[in-house]
Amino acid sequence: MQSFDTALDMGYLRNLWDDVCYQRQKEQAPFWSYYDDMILQSVSSKLEKLSQHEIYAIWLQDPNLYYQLDDIDIGKEHIDKSPPYCVDDISRYIMNEYIYREAESWRNDRLRQLLGYF
């Protein structure tokens, strides 16, 4: 995300990662769903390059796995199928557990200045 230009023109933010960090720490822009969808697509595209057992290994870490499995009708859709049906769930887990959690505590000089930490 640091290689993409900022969408918010606030003078201090330089890249997409700064945007996400600012919005997670201060306030979400009205078009936050654009950011969320873009991050979801990016994470999903990386997951699709992994092998099936790697995807399942990540999925098994998700504390919401029980509820996701409960939504799957085992009689019609078996767990041994290819994992596309769970890629969005896994992507959301990665986003919330790693990307957004990191964004909520990330600091750099630009963010400190914009958020008033100086």
Biopython code that builds the backbone (N, CA, C, O; Angstrom):
import numpy as np
from Bio.PDB.StructureBuilder import StructureBuilder

atoms = [
    (1, "MET", "N", (0.821, -1.191, 0.000)),
    (1, "MET", "CA", (0.000, 0.000, 0.000)),
    (1, "MET", "C", (0.866, 1.257, 0.000)),
    (1, "MET", "O", (0.401, 2.337, -0.364)),
    (2, "GLN", "N", (2.113, 1.115, 0.405)),
    (2, "GLN", "CA", (2.990, 2.276, 0.426)),
    (2, "GLN", "C", (3.434, 2.689, -0.971)),
    (2, "GLN", "O", (3.971, 3.781, -1.153)),
    (3, "SER", "N", (3.217, 1.837, -1.944)),
    (3, "SER", "CA", (3.616, 2.187, -3.314)),
    (3, "SER", "C", (2.500, 2.888, -4.091)),
    (3, "SER", "O", (2.709, 3.306, -5.230)),
    (4, "PHE", "N", (1.313, 3.020, -3.483)),
    (4, "PHE", "CA", (0.194, 3.711, -4.136)),
    (4, "PHE", "C", (0.060, 5.123, -3.586)),
    (4, "PHE", "O", (0.283, 5.357, -2.398)),
    (5, "ASP", "N", (-0.300, 6.053, -4.443)),
    (5, "ASP", "CA", (-0.479, 7.440, -4.025)),
    (5, "ASP", "C", (-1.665, 7.577, -3.088)),
    (5, "ASP", "O", (-2.588, 6.762, -3.091)),
    (6, "THR", "N", (-1.614, 8.627, -2.290)),
    (6, "THR", "CA", (-2.694, 8.924, -1.370)),
    (6, "THR", "C", (-3.941, 9.388, -2.119)),
    (6, "THR", "O", (-3.849, 10.020, -3.172)),
    (7, "ALA", "N", (-5.087, 9.071, -1.571)),
    (7, "ALA", "CA", (-6.342, 9.556, -2.152)),
    (7, "ALA", "C", (-6.826, 10.787, -1.399)),
    (7, "ALA", "O", (-7.609, 11.577, -1.927)),
    (8, "LEU", "N", (-6.359, 10.949, -0.167)),
    (8, "LEU", "CA", (-6.727, 12.104, 0.646)),
    (8, "LEU", "C", (-5.644, 13.167, 0.487)),
    (8, "LEU", "O", (-4.468, 12.885, 0.716)),
    (9, "ASP", "N", (-6.013, 14.350, 0.109)),
    (9, "ASP", "CA", (-5.046, 15.421, -0.064)),
    (9, "ASP", "C", (-5.048, 16.287, 1.188)),
    (9, "ASP", "O", (-5.716, 17.319, 1.245)),
    (10, "MET", "N", (-4.285, 15.846, 2.196)),
    (10, "MET", "CA", (-4.256, 16.559, 3.465)),
    (10, "MET", "C", (-2.900, 17.205, 3.717)),
    (10, "MET", "O", (-2.675, 17.781, 4.781)),
    (11, "GLY", "N", (-2.001, 17.115, 2.752)),
    (11, "GLY", "CA", (-0.698, 17.731, 2.895)),
    (11, "GLY", "C", (0.350, 16.851, 3.554)),
    (11, "GLY", "O", (1.525, 16.930, 3.196)),
    (12, "TYR", "N", (-0.042, 16.018, 4.503)),
    (12, "TYR", "CA", (0.918, 15.196, 5.227)),
    (12, "TYR", "C", (0.987, 13.757, 4.696)),
    (12, "TYR", "O", (2.033, 13.112, 4.767)),
    (13, "LEU", "N", (-0.110, 13.274, 4.177)),
    (13, "LEU", "CA", (-0.177, 11.878, 3.746)),
    (13, "LEU", "C", (0.482, 11.708, 2.384)),
    (13, "LEU", "O", (0.263, 12.500, 1.468)),
    (14, "ARG", "N", (1.289, 10.663, 2.269)),
    (14, "ARG", "CA", (2.017, 10.443, 1.017)),
    (14, "ARG", "C", (1.560, 9.225, 0.238)),
    (14, "ARG", "O", (1.745, 9.163, -0.978)),
    (15, "ASN", "N", (0.968, 8.257, 0.919)),
    (15, "ASN", "CA", (0.632, 7.013, 0.229)),
    (15, "ASN", "C", (-0.640, 6.399, 0.806)),
    (15, "ASN", "O", (-1.195, 6.883, 1.793)),
    (16, "LEU", "N", (-1.078, 5.340, 0.176)),
    (16, "LEU", "CA", (-2.313, 4.671, 0.577)),
    (16, "LEU", "C", (-2.232, 4.146, 2.007)),
    (16, "LEU", "O", (-3.223, 4.189, 2.736)),
    (17, "TRP", "N", (-1.064, 3.652, 2.417)),
    (17, "TRP", "CA", (-0.911, 3.152, 3.781)),
    (17, "TRP", "C", (-1.145, 4.275, 4.795)),
    (17, "TRP", "O", (-1.797, 4.057, 5.816)),
    (18, "ASP", "N", (-0.619, 5.475, 4.520)),
    (18, "ASP", "CA", (-0.881, 6.624, 5.386)),
    (18, "ASP", "C", (-2.386, 6.900, 5.476)),
    (18, "ASP", "O", (-2.913, 7.169, 6.554)),
    (19, "ASP", "N", (-3.068, 6.827, 4.326)),
    (19, "ASP", "CA", (-4.523, 7.043, 4.305)),
    (19, "ASP", "C", (-5.245, 6.055, 5.223)),
    (19, "ASP", "O", (-6.073, 6.442, 6.048)),
    (20, "VAL", "N", (-4.915, 4.789, 5.063)),
    (20, "VAL", "CA", (-5.580, 3.738, 5.847)),
    (20, "VAL", "C", (-5.294, 3.937, 7.330)),
    (20, "VAL", "O", (-6.202, 3.840, 8.156)),
    (21, "CYS", "N", (-4.040, 4.213, 7.672)),
    (21, "CYS", "CA", (-3.678, 4.421, 9.081)),
    (21, "CYS", "C", (-4.427, 5.622, 9.662)),
    (21, "CYS", "O", (-4.961, 5.545, 10.769)),
    (22, "TYR", "N", (-4.467, 6.715, 8.929)),
    (22, "TYR", "CA", (-5.165, 7.909, 9.397)),
    (22, "TYR", "C", (-6.646, 7.601, 9.628)),
    (22, "TYR", "O", (-7.216, 7.973, 10.654)),
    (23, "GLN", "N", (-7.249, 6.927, 8.673)),
    (23, "GLN", "CA", (-8.679, 6.649, 8.791)),
    (23, "GLN", "C", (-8.987, 5.661, 9.905)),
    (23, "GLN", "O", (-10.037, 5.764, 10.539)),
    (24, "ARG", "N", (-8.114, 4.723, 10.155)),
    (24, "ARG", "CA", (-8.338, 3.771, 11.252)),
    (24, "ARG", "C", (-8.103, 4.427, 12.612)),
    (24, "ARG", "O", (-8.701, 4.020, 13.608)),
    (25, "GLN", "N", (-7.234, 5.440, 12.657)),
    (25, "GLN", "CA", (-6.908, 6.082, 13.927)),
    (25, "GLN", "C", (-7.756, 7.309, 14.225)),
    (25, "GLN", "O", (-7.967, 7.635, 15.393)),
    (26, "LYS", "N", (-8.242, 7.988, 13.212)),
    (26, "LYS", "CA", (-8.944, 9.248, 13.426)),
    (26, "LYS", "C", (-10.411, 9.145, 13.015)),
    (26, "LYS", "O", (-11.305, 9.123, 13.861)),
    (27, "GLU", "N", (-10.639, 9.083, 11.734)),
    (27, "GLU", "CA", (-12.014, 9.024, 11.235)),
    (27, "GLU", "C", (-12.016, 8.405, 9.844)),
    (27, "GLU", "O", (-11.106, 8.630, 9.045)),
    (28, "GLN", "N", (-13.028, 7.641, 9.577)),
    (28, "GLN", "CA", (-13.133, 7.016, 8.267)),
    (28, "GLN", "C", (-13.821, 7.969, 7.306)),
    (28, "GLN", "O", (-14.835, 8.589, 7.628)),
    (29, "ALA", "N", (-13.244, 8.068, 6.119)),
    (29, "ALA", "CA", (-13.824, 8.913, 5.080)),
    (29, "ALA", "C", (-15.147, 8.310, 4.626)),
    (29, "ALA", "O", (-15.377, 7.112, 4.797)),
    (30, "PRO", "N", (-16.018, 9.135, 4.048)),
    (30, "PRO", "CA", (-17.304, 8.616, 3.565)),
    (30, "PRO", "C", (-17.130, 7.505, 2.528)),
    (30, "PRO", "O", (-18.023, 6.682, 2.329)),
    (31, "PHE", "N", (-15.986, 7.494, 1.882)),
    (31, "PHE", "CA", (-15.738, 6.469, 0.861)),
    (31, "PHE", "C", (-14.808, 5.378, 1.381)),
    (31, "PHE", "O", (-14.037, 4.804, 0.611)),
    (32, "TRP", "N", (-14.873, 5.081, 2.704)),
    (32, "TRP", "CA", (-14.041, 4.040, 3.299)),
    (32, "TRP", "C", (-14.250, 2.690, 2.616)),
    (32, "TRP", "O", (-13.306, 1.908, 2.505)),
    (33, "SER", "N", (-15.448, 2.407, 2.164)),
    (33, "SER", "CA", (-15.721, 1.105, 1.522)),
    (33, "SER", "C", (-14.837, 0.899, 0.287)),
    (33, "SER", "O", (-14.519, -0.238, -0.061)),
    (34, "TYR", "N", (-14.438, 1.995, -0.379)),
    (34, "TYR", "CA", (-13.511, 1.903, -1.509)),
    (34, "TYR", "C", (-12.179, 1.326, -1.040)),
    (34, "TYR", "O", (-11.635, 0.419, -1.669)),
    (35, "TYR", "N", (-11.657, 1.852, 0.060)),
    (35, "TYR", "CA", (-10.403, 1.349, 0.618)),
    (35, "TYR", "C", (-10.553, -0.113, 1.033)),
    (35, "TYR", "O", (-9.716, -0.954, 0.706)),
    (36, "ASP", "N", (-11.623, -0.397, 1.751)),
    (36, "ASP", "CA", (-11.866, -1.743, 2.250)),
    (36, "ASP", "C", (-11.947, -2.745, 1.102)),
    (36, "ASP", "O", (-11.356, -3.822, 1.177)),
    (37, "ASP", "N", (-12.673, -2.399, 0.046)),
    (37, "ASP", "CA", (-12.793, -3.296, -1.112)),
    (37, "ASP", "C", (-11.454, -3.482, -1.816)),
    (37, "ASP", "O", (-11.125, -4.586, -2.249)),
    (38, "MET", "N", (-10.684, -2.404, -1.931)),
    (38, "MET", "CA", (-9.388, -2.492, -2.599)),
    (38, "MET", "C", (-8.434, -3.394, -1.807)),
    (38, "MET", "O", (-7.708, -4.195, -2.396)),
    (39, "ILE", "N", (-8.432, -3.269, -0.494)),
    (39, "ILE", "CA", (-7.581, -4.113, 0.338)),
    (39, "ILE", "C", (-8.057, -5.552, 0.275)),
    (39, "ILE", "O", (-7.240, -6.470, 0.200)),
    (40, "LEU", "N", (-9.368, -5.764, 0.305)),
    (40, "LEU", "CA", (-9.926, -7.110, 0.193)),
    (40, "LEU", "C", (-9.492, -7.777, -1.113)),
    (40, "LEU", "O", (-9.089, -8.940, -1.109)),
    (41, "GLN", "N", (-9.572, -7.063, -2.205)),
    (41, "GLN", "CA", (-9.164, -7.613, -3.503)),
    (41, "GLN", "C", (-7.672, -7.926, -3.535)),
    (41, "GLN", "O", (-7.254, -8.941, -4.093)),
    (42, "SER", "N", (-6.887, -7.061, -2.943)),
    (42, "SER", "CA", (-5.441, -7.280, -2.917)),
    (42, "SER", "C", (-5.089, -8.527, -2.112)),
    (42, "SER", "O", (-4.300, -9.357, -2.563)),
    (43, "VAL", "N", (-5.669, -8.660, -0.928)),
    (43, "VAL", "CA", (-5.402, -9.828, -0.089)),
    (43, "VAL", "C", (-5.928, -11.098, -0.768)),
    (43, "VAL", "O", (-5.245, -12.122, -0.780)),
    (44, "SER", "N", (-7.125, -11.034, -1.327)),
    (44, "SER", "CA", (-7.704, -12.208, -2.005)),
    (44, "SER", "C", (-6.838, -12.664, -3.171)),
    (44, "SER", "O", (-6.656, -13.864, -3.379)),
    (45, "SER", "N", (-6.304, -11.712, -3.932)),
    (45, "SER", "CA", (-5.471, -12.083, -5.080)),
    (45, "SER", "C", (-4.190, -12.772, -4.626)),
    (45, "SER", "O", (-3.689, -13.668, -5.306)),
    (46, "LYS", "N", (-3.665, -12.360, -3.487)),
    (46, "LYS", "CA", (-2.473, -13.029, -2.954)),
    (46, "LYS", "C", (-2.816, -14.425, -2.426)),
    (46, "LYS", "O", (-2.029, -15.359, -2.576)),
    (47, "LEU", "N", (-3.976, -14.561, -1.817)),
    (47, "LEU", "CA", (-4.396, -15.874, -1.320)),
    (47, "LEU", "C", (-4.593, -16.867, -2.455)),
    (47, "LEU", "O", (-4.275, -18.048, -2.313)),
    (48, "GLU", "N", (-5.109, -16.399, -3.561)),
    (48, "GLU", "CA", (-5.384, -17.295, -4.685)),
    (48, "GLU", "C", (-4.113, -17.887, -5.282)),
    (48, "GLU", "O", (-4.177, -18.863, -6.030)),
    (49, "LYS", "N", (-2.969, -17.312, -4.962)),
    (49, "LYS", "CA", (-1.687, -17.834, -5.443)),
    (49, "LYS", "C", (-1.140, -18.930, -4.538)),
    (49, "LYS", "O", (-0.174, -19.607, -4.893)),
    (50, "LEU", "N", (-1.756, -19.107, -3.366)),
    (50, "LEU", "CA", (-1.298, -20.112, -2.414)),
    (50, "LEU", "C", (-1.904, -21.468, -2.736)),
    (50, "LEU", "O", (-2.907, -21.567, -3.443)),
    (51, "SER", "N", (-1.280, -22.499, -2.210)),
    (51, "SER", "CA", (-1.837, -23.843, -2.383)),
    (51, "SER", "C", (-3.038, -24.008, -1.458)),
    (51, "SER", "O", (-3.235, -23.225, -0.529)),
    (52, "GLN", "N", (-3.826, -25.027, -1.727)),
    (52, "GLN", "CA", (-5.035, -25.261, -0.946)),
    (52, "GLN", "C", (-4.707, -25.485, 0.521)),
    (52, "GLN", "O", (-5.398, -24.951, 1.389)),
    (53, "HIS", "N", (-3.670, -26.259, 0.822)),
    (53, "HIS", "CA", (-3.351, -26.517, 2.231)),
    (53, "HIS", "C", (-2.842, -25.255, 2.934)),
    (53, "HIS", "O", (-3.054, -25.106, 4.137)),
    (54, "GLU", "N", (-2.181, -24.351, 2.219)),
    (54, "GLU", "CA", (-1.753, -23.088, 2.823)),
    (54, "GLU", "C", (-2.963, -22.203, 3.148)),
    (54, "GLU", "O", (-3.011, -21.562, 4.197)),
    (55, "ILE", "N", (-3.918, -22.182, 2.248)),
    (55, "ILE", "CA", (-5.135, -21.402, 2.480)),
    (55, "ILE", "C", (-5.894, -21.946, 3.686)),
    (55, "ILE", "O", (-6.354, -21.177, 4.531)),
    (56, "TYR", "N", (-6.026, -23.266, 3.769)),
    (56, "TYR", "CA", (-6.719, -23.855, 4.910)),
    (56, "TYR", "C", (-5.962, -23.619, 6.218)),
    (56, "TYR", "O", (-6.583, -23.428, 7.263)),
    (57, "ALA", "N", (-4.635, -23.628, 6.170)),
    (57, "ALA", "CA", (-3.837, -23.376, 7.373)),
    (57, "ALA", "C", (-4.113, -21.972, 7.913)),
    (57, "ALA", "O", (-4.192, -21.778, 9.126)),
    (58, "ILE", "N", (-4.258, -21.008, 7.030)),
    (58, "ILE", "CA", (-4.598, -19.645, 7.461)),
    (58, "ILE", "C", (-6.033, -19.615, 7.976)),
    (58, "ILE", "O", (-6.314, -19.008, 9.009)),
    (59, "TRP", "N", (-6.933, -20.269, 7.256)),
    (59, "TRP", "CA", (-8.350, -20.265, 7.633)),
    (59, "TRP", "C", (-8.554, -20.855, 9.024)),
    (59, "TRP", "O", (-9.396, -20.375, 9.782)),
    (60, "LEU", "N", (-7.792, -21.889, 9.365)),
    (60, "LEU", "CA", (-7.944, -22.544, 10.665)),
    (60, "LEU", "C", (-7.555, -21.632, 11.830)),
    (60, "LEU", "O", (-7.890, -21.927, 12.977)),
    (61, "GLN", "N", (-6.862, -20.541, 11.556)),
    (61, "GLN", "CA", (-6.486, -19.583, 12.599)),
    (61, "GLN", "C", (-7.631, -18.629, 12.944)),
    (61, "GLN", "O", (-7.614, -17.990, 13.996)),
    (62, "ASP", "N", (-8.611, -18.534, 12.068)),
    (62, "ASP", "CA", (-9.705, -17.580, 12.244)),
    (62, "ASP", "C", (-10.637, -18.038, 13.367)),
    (62, "ASP", "O", (-11.209, -19.126, 13.286)),
    (63, "PRO", "N", (-10.797, -17.226, 14.411)),
    (63, "PRO", "CA", (-11.702, -17.619, 15.495)),
    (63, "PRO", "C", (-13.160, -17.730, 15.053)),
    (63, "PRO", "O", (-13.959, -18.366, 15.741)),
    (64, "ASN", "N", (-13.520, -17.134, 13.935)),
    (64, "ASN", "CA", (-14.890, -17.210, 13.428)),
    (64, "ASN", "C", (-15.117, -18.423, 12.528)),
    (64, "ASN", "O", (-16.182, -18.557, 11.925)),
    (65, "LEU", "N", (-14.142, -19.289, 12.437)),
    (65, "LEU", "CA", (-14.243, -20.464, 11.565)),
    (65, "LEU", "C", (-15.466, -21.313, 11.900)),
    (65, "LEU", "O", (-16.154, -21.794, 10.999)),
    (66, "TYR", "N", (-15.734, -21.496, 13.169)),
    (66, "TYR", "CA", (-16.881, -22.315, 13.575)),
    (66, "TYR", "C", (-18.177, -21.777, 12.958)),
    (66, "TYR", "O", (-18.994, -22.542, 12.444)),
    (67, "TYR", "N", (-18.354, -20.458, 13.015)),
    (67, "TYR", "CA", (-19.578, -19.858, 12.474)),
    (67, "TYR", "C", (-19.608, -19.938, 10.952)),
    (67, "TYR", "O", (-20.674, -20.093, 10.357)),
    (68, "GLN", "N", (-18.444, -19.834, 10.326)),
    (68, "GLN", "CA", (-18.383, -19.951, 8.875)),
    (68, "GLN", "C", (-18.718, -21.373, 8.441)),
    (68, "GLN", "O", (-19.439, -21.574, 7.464)),
    (69, "LEU", "N", (-18.197, -22.352, 9.161)),
    (69, "LEU", "CA", (-18.499, -23.748, 8.836)),
    (69, "LEU", "C", (-19.967, -24.053, 9.081)),
    (69, "LEU", "O", (-20.567, -24.856, 8.366)),
    (70, "ASP", "N", (-20.541, -23.416, 10.084)),
    (70, "ASP", "CA", (-21.949, -23.618, 10.390)),
    (70, "ASP", "C", (-22.838, -23.145, 9.235)),
    (70, "ASP", "O", (-23.929, -23.674, 9.024)),
    (71, "ASP", "N", (-22.356, -22.146, 8.493)),
    (71, "ASP", "CA", (-23.119, -21.614, 7.357)),
    (71, "ASP", "C", (-23.023, -22.502, 6.116)),
    (71, "ASP", "O", (-23.827, -22.373, 5.193)),
    (72, "ILE", "N", (-22.041, -23.399, 6.097)),
    (72, "ILE", "CA", (-21.853, -24.272, 4.939)),
    (72, "ILE", "C", (-22.729, -25.508, 5.102)),
    (72, "ILE", "O", (-22.677, -26.183, 6.130)),
    (73, "ASP", "N", (-23.517, -25.795, 4.104)),
    (73, "ASP", "CA", (-24.358, -26.986, 4.129)),
    (73, "ASP", "C", (-23.480, -28.169, 3.715)),
    (73, "ASP", "O", (-23.186, -28.355, 2.534)),
    (74, "ILE", "N", (-23.074, -28.950, 4.688)),
    (74, "ILE", "CA", (-22.138, -30.044, 4.448)),
    (74, "ILE", "C", (-22.697, -31.052, 3.441)),
    (74, "ILE", "O", (-21.929, -31.688, 2.719)),
    (75, "GLY", "N", (-23.989, -31.203, 3.387)),
    (75, "GLY", "CA", (-24.579, -32.148, 2.447)),
    (75, "GLY", "C", (-24.382, -31.740, 0.995)),
    (75, "GLY", "O", (-24.344, -32.601, 0.116)),
    (76, "LYS", "N", (-24.256, -30.459, 0.729)),
    (76, "LYS", "CA", (-24.137, -29.978, -0.648)),
    (76, "LYS", "C", (-22.728, -29.503, -0.992)),
    (76, "LYS", "O", (-22.302, -29.595, -2.143)),
    (77, "GLU", "N", (-22.022, -29.007, -0.013)),
    (77, "GLU", "CA", (-20.708, -28.445, -0.281)),
    (77, "GLU", "C", (-19.736, -29.010, 0.743)),
    (77, "GLU", "O", (-19.873, -28.763, 1.941)),
    (78, "HIS", "N", (-18.771, -29.755, 0.278)),
    (78, "HIS", "CA", (-17.828, -30.411, 1.180)),
    (78, "HIS", "C", (-16.586, -29.564, 1.368)),
    (78, "HIS", "O", (-16.212, -28.782, 0.494)),
    (79, "ILE", "N", (-15.964, -29.725, 2.497)),
    (79, "ILE", "CA", (-14.763, -28.972, 2.829)),
    (79, "ILE", "C", (-13.615, -29.329, 1.879)),
    (79, "ILE", "O", (-12.709, -28.517, 1.688)),
    (80, "ASP", "N", (-13.633, -30.508, 1.288)),
    (80, "ASP", "CA", (-12.525, -30.885, 0.413)),
    (80, "ASP", "C", (-12.618, -30.240, -0.974)),
    (80, "ASP", "O", (-11.778, -30.508, -1.833)),
    (81, "LYS", "N", (-13.620, -29.403, -1.197)),
    (81, "LYS", "CA", (-13.709, -28.648, -2.450)),
    (81, "LYS", "C", (-12.625, -27.591, -2.481)),
    (81, "LYS", "O", (-12.013, -27.288, -1.458)),
    (82, "SER", "N", (-12.392, -27.036, -3.644)),
    (82, "SER", "CA", (-11.458, -25.928, -3.752)),
    (82, "SER", "C", (-11.935, -24.792, -2.858)),
    (82, "SER", "O", (-13.140, -24.631, -2.666)),
    (83, "PRO", "N", (-11.032, -24.010, -2.316)),
    (83, "PRO", "CA", (-11.414, -23.022, -1.311)),
    (83, "PRO", "C", (-11.974, -21.682, -1.782)),
    (83, "PRO", "O", (-12.030, -20.776, -0.951)),
    (84, "PRO", "N", (-12.390, -21.464, -3.016)),
    (84, "PRO", "CA", (-12.860, -20.119, -3.344)),
    (84, "PRO", "C", (-14.012, -19.636, -2.478)),
    (84, "PRO", "O", (-14.157, -18.430, -2.276)),
    (85, "TYR", "N", (-14.838, -20.546, -1.958)),
    (85, "TYR", "CA", (-15.984, -20.113, -1.170)),
    (85, "TYR", "C", (-15.544, -19.492, 0.159)),
    (85, "TYR", "O", (-16.336, -18.793, 0.791)),
    (86, "CYS", "N", (-14.315, -19.725, 0.595)),
    (86, "CYS", "CA", (-13.875, -19.184, 1.876)),
    (86, "CYS", "C", (-12.816, -18.094, 1.733)),
    (86, "CYS", "O", (-12.376, -17.550, 2.746)),
    (87, "VAL", "N", (-12.396, -17.759, 0.530)),
    (87, "VAL", "CA", (-11.330, -16.778, 0.332)),
    (87, "VAL", "C", (-11.719, -15.409, 0.897)),
    (87, "VAL", "O", (-10.874, -14.739, 1.491)),
    (88, "ASP", "N", (-12.955, -14.983, 0.732)),
    (88, "ASP", "CA", (-13.371, -13.691, 1.294)),
    (88, "ASP", "C", (-13.319, -13.714, 2.823)),
    (88, "ASP", "O", (-12.910, -12.734, 3.447)),
    (89, "ASP", "N", (-13.733, -14.827, 3.423)),
    (89, "ASP", "CA", (-13.670, -14.947, 4.880)),
    (89, "ASP", "C", (-12.222, -14.889, 5.365)),
    (89, "ASP", "O", (-11.916, -14.211, 6.347)),
    (90, "ILE", "N", (-11.346, -15.594, 4.681)),
    (90, "ILE", "CA", (-9.935, -15.608, 5.055)),
    (90, "ILE", "C", (-9.327, -14.222, 4.845)),
    (90, "ILE", "O", (-8.550, -13.750, 5.675)),
    (91, "SER", "N", (-9.676, -13.577, 3.745)),
    (91, "SER", "CA", (-9.170, -12.229, 3.472)),
    (91, "SER", "C", (-9.608, -11.256, 4.553)),
    (91, "SER", "O", (-8.811, -10.440, 5.016)),
    (92, "ARG", "N", (-10.866, -11.336, 4.959)),
    (92, "ARG", "CA", (-11.374, -10.471, 6.029)),
    (92, "ARG", "C", (-10.624, -10.722, 7.340)),
    (92, "ARG", "O", (-10.295, -9.789, 8.072)),
    (93, "TYR", "N", (-10.361, -11.999, 7.620)),
    (93, "TYR", "CA", (-9.597, -12.342, 8.827)),
    (93, "TYR", "C", (-8.218, -11.687, 8.775)),
    (93, "TYR", "O", (-7.801, -11.064, 9.752)),
    (94, "ILE", "N", (-7.509, -11.815, 7.667)),
    (94, "ILE", "CA", (-6.179, -11.220, 7.516)),
    (94, "ILE", "C", (-6.257, -9.703, 7.639)),
    (94, "ILE", "O", (-5.428, -9.089, 8.311)),
    (95, "MET", "N", (-7.241, -9.104, 6.997)),
    (95, "MET", "CA", (-7.397, -7.649, 7.054)),
    (95, "MET", "C", (-7.598, -7.176, 8.488)),
    (95, "MET", "O", (-6.926, -6.246, 8.935)),
    (96, "ASN", "N", (-8.514, -7.805, 9.207)),
    (96, "ASN", "CA", (-8.830, -7.367, 10.566)),
    (96, "ASN", "C", (-7.724, -7.690, 11.563)),
    (96, "ASN", "O", (-7.387, -6.869, 12.416)),
    (97, "GLU", "N", (-7.172, -8.871, 11.451)),
    (97, "GLU", "CA", (-6.192, -9.336, 12.429)),
    (97, "GLU", "C", (-4.806, -8.730, 12.216)),
    (97, "GLU", "O", (-4.072, -8.510, 13.179)),
    (98, "TYR", "N", (-4.449, -8.464, 10.975)),
    (98, "TYR", "CA", (-3.087, -8.022, 10.699)),
    (98, "TYR", "C", (-3.011, -6.609, 10.115)),
    (98, "TYR", "O", (-2.303, -5.759, 10.654)),
    (99, "ILE", "N", (-3.719, -6.356, 9.042)),
    (99, "ILE", "CA", (-3.600, -5.063, 8.359)),
    (99, "ILE", "C", (-4.229, -3.944, 9.188)),
    (99, "ILE", "O", (-3.559, -2.958, 9.493)),
    (100, "TYR", "N", (-5.487, -4.078, 9.552)),
    (100, "TYR", "CA", (-6.169, -3.015, 10.283)),
    (100, "TYR", "C", (-5.625, -2.864, 11.704)),
    (100, "TYR", "O", (-5.527, -1.748, 12.214)),
    (101, "ARG", "N", (-5.277, -3.960, 12.332)),
    (101, "ARG", "CA", (-4.695, -3.869, 13.676)),
    (101, "ARG", "C", (-3.376, -3.100, 13.631)),
    (101, "ARG", "O", (-3.116, -2.266, 14.499)),
    (102, "GLU", "N", (-2.554, -3.372, 12.641)),
    (102, "GLU", "CA", (-1.294, -2.643, 12.481)),
    (102, "GLU", "C", (-1.558, -1.176, 12.146)),
    (102, "GLU", "O", (-0.872, -0.291, 12.658)),
    (103, "ALA", "N", (-2.533, -0.918, 11.300)),
    (103, "ALA", "CA", (-2.857, 0.459, 10.906)),
    (103, "ALA", "C", (-3.339, 1.288, 12.091)),
    (103, "ALA", "O", (-3.119, 2.498, 12.130)),
    (104, "GLU", "N", (-3.983, 0.656, 13.041)),
    (104, "GLU", "CA", (-4.500, 1.377, 14.204)),
    (104, "GLU", "C", (-3.408, 1.830, 15.166)),
    (104, "GLU", "O", (-3.641, 2.704, 16.001)),
    (105, "SER", "N", (-2.219, 1.243, 15.055)),
    (105, "SER", "CA", (-1.134, 1.636, 15.953)),
    (105, "SER", "C", (0.098, 2.167, 15.214)),
    (105, "SER", "O", (1.089, 2.532, 15.848)),
    (106, "TRP", "N", (0.043, 2.213, 13.889)),
    (106, "TRP", "CA", (1.187, 2.656, 13.086)),
    (106, "TRP", "C", (1.454, 4.141, 13.298)),
    (106, "TRP", "O", (0.527, 4.950, 13.321)),
    (107, "ARG", "N", (2.715, 4.487, 13.450)),
    (107, "ARG", "CA", (3.106, 5.890, 13.602)),
    (107, "ARG", "C", (4.274, 6.205, 12.665)),
    (107, "ARG", "O", (5.193, 5.401, 12.508)),
    (108, "ASN", "N", (4.223, 7.344, 12.070)),
    (108, "ASN", "CA", (5.358, 7.927, 11.373)),
    (108, "ASN", "C", (5.237, 9.433, 11.546)),
    (108, "ASN", "O", (4.230, 9.922, 12.057)),
    (109, "ASP", "N", (6.250, 10.167, 11.125)),
    (109, "ASP", "CA", (6.236, 11.619, 11.348)),
    (109, "ASP", "C", (5.019, 12.287, 10.722)),
    (109, "ASP", "O", (4.438, 13.199, 11.311)),
    (110, "ARG", "N", (4.632, 11.841, 9.537)),
    (110, "ARG", "CA", (3.480, 12.449, 8.859)),
    (110, "ARG", "C", (2.205, 12.244, 9.662)),
    (110, "ARG", "O", (1.430, 13.179, 9.861)),
    (111, "LEU", "N", (1.992, 11.028, 10.118)),
    (111, "LEU", "CA", (0.777, 10.743, 10.902)),
    (111, "LEU", "C", (0.805, 11.442, 12.253)),
    (111, "LEU", "O", (-0.211, 11.970, 12.705)),
    (112, "ARG", "N", (1.956, 11.447, 12.889)),
    (112, "ARG", "CA", (2.045, 12.142, 14.188)),
    (112, "ARG", "C", (1.652, 13.608, 14.045)),
    (112, "ARG", "O", (0.922, 14.151, 14.873)),
    (113, "GLN", "N", (2.140, 14.231, 12.997)),
    (113, "GLN", "CA", (1.833, 15.636, 12.782)),
    (113, "GLN", "C", (0.342, 15.851, 12.490)),
    (113, "GLN", "O", (-0.293, 16.738, 13.061)),
    (114, "LEU", "N", (-0.193, 15.036, 11.607)),
    (114, "LEU", "CA", (-1.590, 15.170, 11.223)),
    (114, "LEU", "C", (-2.545, 14.853, 12.381)),
    (114, "LEU", "O", (-3.581, 15.498, 12.540)),
    (115, "LEU", "N", (-2.181, 13.862, 13.173)),
    (115, "LEU", "CA", (-3.032, 13.447, 14.293)),
    (115, "LEU", "C", (-2.787, 14.261, 15.563)),
    (115, "LEU", "O", (-3.474, 14.074, 16.567)),
    (116, "GLY", "N", (-1.808, 15.161, 15.515)),
    (116, "GLY", "CA", (-1.555, 16.041, 16.649)),
    (116, "GLY", "C", (-0.770, 15.411, 17.775)),
    (116, "GLY", "O", (-0.972, 15.769, 18.936)),
    (117, "TYR", "N", (0.124, 14.478, 17.468)),
    (117, "TYR", "CA", (0.916, 13.819, 18.506)),
    (117, "TYR", "C", (2.183, 14.592, 18.853)),
    (117, "TYR", "O", (2.923, 14.173, 19.744)),
    (118, "PHE", "N", (2.452, 15.696, 18.183)),
    (118, "PHE", "CA", (3.638, 16.520, 18.509)),
    (118, "PHE", "C", (3.287, 17.564, 19.491)),
    (118, "PHE", "O", (4.145, 18.352, 19.888)),
]
sb = StructureBuilder()
sb.init_structure("model")
sb.init_model(0)
sb.init_chain("A")
sb.init_seg("    ")
for serial, (resi, resn, name, xyz) in enumerate(atoms, 1):
    if name == "N":
        sb.init_residue(resn, " ", resi, " ")
    sb.init_atom(name, np.array(xyz, "f"), 0.0, 1.0, " ", f" {name:<3s}", serial, name[0])
structure = sb.get_structure()
